[in-house]
């Protein structure tokens, strides 16, 4: 058995990550009484490829980092879930948004948490 990562295996990993993020978005949004879930679900595949394959967001204070600006404000739950999964955004803030967290149903600017624009 080899440890070679084939393109199909890699694509399956990204698909599973997208599915996991989708599940997290639905569970967290429902638990918090959030609305507008569909806009987030429709952009999760794109966000997953960007954040897990293309962009370098490993250091939020690095001037040369890649930046992502979400112009689809109600798609923020997918972005929050990914940022929490990557450890950029505190997971508790995502899990408790709408219940005292600084996160809202539209992106607010918090560059230290990977939220570059509002």
ZIPE-V379582 format. One record per residue. N is the residue number from 1. PHI is phi as a letter, one per 30 degrees, with the letter a starting at -180 (NA if undefined). OMEGA is omega as a letter, one per 20 degrees, with the letter a starting at -180 (* if undefined). D_FIRST is the distance of its C-alpha to the first C-alpha in Angstrom with 1 decimal. Layout:
n: {N,N}
phi: {PHI,PHI}
omega: {OMEGA,OMEGA}
d_first: {D_FIRST,D_FIRST}
//
This chain:
n: {1,2,3,4,5,6,7,8,9,10,11,12,13,14,15,16,17,18,19,20,21,22,23,24,25,26,27,28,29,30,31,32,33,34,35,36,37,38,39,40,41,42,43,44,45,46,47,48,49,50,51,52,53,54,55,56,57,58,59,60,61,62,63,64,65,66,67,68,69,70,71,72,73,74,75,76,77,78,79,80,81,82,83,84,85,86,87,88,89,90,91,92,93,94,95,96,97,98,99,100,101,102,103,104,105,106,107,108,109,110,111,112,113,114,115,116,117,118}
phi: {NA,c,c,d,d,d,d,d,d,d,d,d,d,d,d,d,d,d,d,d,d,e,d,d,d,d,d,d,d,d,d,c,i,d,c,h,d,e,e,d,d,d,c,d,d,d,d,d,d,d,d,c,b,c,d,c,b,d,b,d,c,d,d,d,d,d,b,b,c,c,d,c,e,d,c,d,d,d,d,e,d,d,d,d,d,d,i,d,c,e,e,d,d,d,d,c,d,i,b,j,d,d,d,b,d,b,d,c,d,b,e,d,c,i,c,d,a,b}
omega: {a,r,a,r,r,r,r,r,r,r,r,r,r,r,r,r,r,r,r,r,r,r,r,r,a,a,a,r,r,a,a,r,a,r,r,a,a,r,r,a,a,a,a,r,r,r,a,r,a,a,a,a,a,a,r,r,a,r,a,r,a,a,a,a,r,r,r,r,a,r,r,a,a,r,a,a,r,r,r,a,a,r,r,r,a,r,r,a,r,a,r,r,r,a,a,a,a,r,r,r,r,a,r,a,r,a,r,a,r,a,a,r,r,r,a,a,r,*}
d_first: {0.0,3.8,6.9,9.0,11.7,13.0,16.7,16.3,14.2,16.8,19.6,18.4,18.5,22.0,23.1,22.2,24.1,27.0,27.1,27.2,30.0,31.9,31.9,33.1,35.8,37.1,37.2,38.8,41.2,42.4,42.7,44.9,47.0,45.9,46.7,45.3,41.7,41.0,41.4,38.5,36.2,36.8,35.6,32.6,30.0,31.8,32.2,28.5,27.5,30.3,29.7,25.9,25.2,28.5,31.1,31.4,33.4,32.1,35.6,38.4,41.1,39.8,42.0,39.4,37.0,36.4,38.7,38.6,41.8,41.8,44.8,44.0,45.4,44.6,40.9,40.8,39.1,35.8,36.4,37.4,34.3,32.0,34.1,34.1,30.3,30.0,32.6,35.2,37.6,38.4,36.7,39.9,41.8,39.6,39.6,43.4,44.5,47.8,48.5,49.7,46.8,47.7,45.4,47.2,46.6,46.8,45.3,47.6,47.2,45.4,43.7,42.6,40.3,39.1,41.8,43.5,46.2,48.2}
//
